[in-house]
Amino acid sequence: MNFLDVKTDFAFKKVFGSEESKDILIDFLNSVIPFENKRLIKSLVIVDPYNIPMLKGMKDTFVDVKAQLDNGSEVIIEMQVLNHEGFEKRVLYNAAKKYSAQLKKGDDFHRLNPVIALTITDFNLFPDQDDVISQFKLLEKKKFIEYSDDIELIFIELPKFNKTEAELNSIQDKWIYFIKNAGQLDCVPNNVSKEQIHAFEIANEANFTEQELDLQHRKKDWIYIQKNSVEYALKIGLEQGIEQGLEKGLEQGKVDEKKEIALNMLNLGLGVDVISQATGLSPELIKLL
């Protein structure tokens, strides 16, 4: 039995964002979102359900699922596989945009419902802390008085989760283990919930069309290439003297040297996003080069 890597867009959206997966999404959200008074989600509406023609191309490094909970709260669940400059700001922007978009002209502010942005990353976002899950709210700086819980940011960093199957103690552990490892498993783990069994059933390659499998495998290859492109560029750059120029340019902050490095990397056939991440130059400036 083979399962798709659910960190990629097609599988993630189908497992957590299709009409048939409401029970999966409810169980997952209840396990990772600390609702007040131990409240649990009983129902939700999935916004923009999974639809393969709507999924974007190879350049996208994330996929999101939007849901409205039974209390009116809005939840944005995002799976991000590659880090990039401004990522944290984009998460906050999307949450704020979702919050403000609820009001129509003339509506009262009391109509606004809370927004929770749950972001799962396949990279370390907060390297100075060991917690797998981080939660952010608006608080007073000195006394940590809560101003509002209307916008809440929750992050799950998959690389920090290192439990084995035998060490899984909670529903939360099992969901994070599923998201991180499903693509490497050949059978359903023991002692999982019925919702998690359902998730494995959906992620089973046998349930995908040939077109979906082809897109999934090509996207997985593309992600692998992107993750290794910077390391490869440094290796090639060492042979051609680019690495020395890169270090010098980054240390001294000389834009001209960064442009020269970017040009050399472009000549090597590297993508704009990779060059931007390596040099710190904006994608717009690199395109002009």
N, C-alpha and C positions, 0 to 999 in steps of 0.2 A: 504494500500500500504506500503510495507516494502523496505527500501533501505539498501544496504550494507555499512559498515563503509569503506569509501574510503581511510582511513589512512593505511589500510592493503594492502599487495602487490597485490593480485589478482584484487581487485576492482580498486585500484589506477592505475595500469597498463592498465586495460581495459578501464577505463574512459579517461585517458590522453594519453595512448600510443598505441591505436589500430588504424587500418587504417580508421575506421569509425569515429574517434574522432579528426580529424585534425582541424575542425572548433572550437571544444572545446579548444584544446591546444592553438590555435592562440589567441582566445579571452582571455583566462586565462593569457597567457604570456604578451599580450598587456596591461593588467590591472595591472600587478605587476612589470614589468621591465621598468624603466624610460629611454627609448631610447632618444638619442639626437635629437633636432629639431622636437620633437613630432612625430618622425617616428613610423609607425606601421608596424607590420609583416603582409604581405599579403598572404604568402604561406610558407610552410615548408615541410620537409621530415622527417618522423619518422624513426629513426634507430632502428632496432631490435624490430619490432612491437609485441604487446601482443600475447603470445602463451603459453597456460597453461602448456604444458610439459616442457617448458624452465624455468618456474618459480621455484625458489629453495625451499628448505625444511623449517622446523620449526625453524631452528637456525638463519635464516636471520632476521634482524631487520630493513631492509631498502629495498626499491625497487627504481630503477631509470628509467627514460625515456630520451632517447637522441634524439635530433632533430637538423636538419640543416635548418637555416633560409634562406629566399630568398636573403639575402645579403652575404651568405657564412658563417655567424657566426654559431658557434656550441653552443648548449645549453644542459646542463645536469640538468634535474629536478629530485631531489631526495626527497623521503619521508622517514624520519627516526623516528621510534617510541620509541627507547630506546637510552639513552645516554651511552657512554662508553669512556674509556680512549683513548686519541689520536684521537677522532672523528674530531675535527677541522683540525688536520693535514691531516687526510684522505681526507677531502673535498678539501683542497688545493692541495694535491698530485694528486687527480683524475683530477682536473681542469688543472694542469700543464702537466699531462700525456696526456690529450686530446689535449692540445695545441701543444706539441712537436710531437705528433704522426702524425700530418698533413704533416710533411715534409718527403719526401723520400730522399734517398741518392743522393746528387748532386743538390737538389732543392734550390732555392734562398729563403732567409728569408722573402722577401716581400710577399711570397705566403701564409704566416701564416694568418689565419683569427681569429678574436676575439673568446674567449670562455667565456661563462657565466655559472656559477654554481649556480643554484637556489635550495636551500635546505630548505625543510619544516620540522620543528621539532615538535614533540608532547611533548616537554619538554622545559623548559627555558634554553637557551644557554647563554644568556647575562643577568644575574640577576640584574646587576647594572643599566640597562636602561629599560624604559617602552615601547619603540617603538616596534611595532609588526614586522615591516620590517627593516632590517639593510642591508646596502650596503657598500661594501669594494672595493677599487681600490688601485693601487700603486700611492702614493703621497709623495712629499717632506715633511719632518717632520715639518719644521718651517713655511714655507709659503704655504703649501698644494698645491704646483704646481703639476699638474697631469703629471706623467711620461709616463704612457700608460694606455689605457683602454682595452688592449688585453685580460687580465684576470680579470674578475669581479666576486665577490662572493656576493650573495644575500641570506639572511636568513629570513624565515618567522617562527616566534615562535607562534604556535597555542594557548598555554595556556594564552598568553597575550591578545588574542582577545576575548573580553567579550560582544560584541554587541548583542542585541536581534534582532529578525527579524524586529521589528518596527524601529530599529535604523540604518538599513542598508542604507547608503546614496550613495554608488557608486558601480560600477561593481566589483571593487577590494574587497570591503566589502562582497559582495554577494558570490564571489568565495571562500574567506577565510572561510566564514560562512558555505558554502557547504562542504568544505573539513573537517572542524572540527565537523560538526553536522549532516551530511547526515544520518549516521547510527542510529540517534535517532529520525528522523522525520518520519511522516506517510503520509505526503502529500507535494507537491511542493509548496514552498513559493510564495507569490504574487509578482508581478512586477519584475520577473527575465527575463533575455534575452533568446532568442531562443536557444543560445548555452548552457545556463545553464539548460534549459528545456531538451535539448538533453542529458546533463550529468546526470540528474536525471533519464531519461529513461534508459540509459545504466546501472546505478547503481541499478535499480529496480531488486529485487531478482528474479522476474518472468523471467528475461532475462538470468539467469545463469543456467548452467546445474547442475544436482544433484551432480556431482563430484566437480564442482567448489564451490558450496555452502558448501559441506562437508569440503573441504580444507580451505575455508574462515572461517568457524565457528571454526575449530580446531586451525587455526592460531590466531584468535582473543582470544580464550581461553589461548593459549600459551603466548601471549603478556601480558594478564592480570596476569597470574601466575608469569611471569618474573618481572613485575612491583611491585608485592606485595611480592616477594621472600625475598628481603632484610629486609623489615619490619617484615616479618614472622620469619626470621632467628634471628633477634634481640630479638623477643619475646621468642622464644624457648631458645635462648642463655642465656637470663636472668635467666631462670629456671635452666640451667645447668652450669651457671658460665662462659659461653662463652662471654657474652656481656662485663663483666668486663675485661676479657683478651683482647678482641678486642680493647676496649678503651685504655687500658694500652699499648698494642702493637703499635697502631697507633700513640699515643702521644709520645712514646719514640723512635719509629722508629726501634724497634728490630725485625730483620728478623726472628729470631728463634721463637719468640712469634707469629708472623704472620703465620708462617708455622703450628704451633700447632693449631691455630684458624682455619686455612684452613682445616686441617685434621679433626677437629671436625665438620666443616660444610659439608665436603665431607661425613662423616659418617651419617649426617642427610639427605643425598640424594640431596643436593643442587647442581646446575649446576656450571660448571667452570666459565662461564661469571659472574654469580652472585657473586661467591666467589672472583673473581678478582676485581670486582667493590667494594666489601666490605672491602677487605684487602689491596688492592693496589699491590698485587703480580701479576706477569705476568701469563697469561693462560698457557704458556709453563712450568713454574715452578710448577704450581698447578697440571698439568697433570703428572709431574714426581713424585709428592707426592703420 
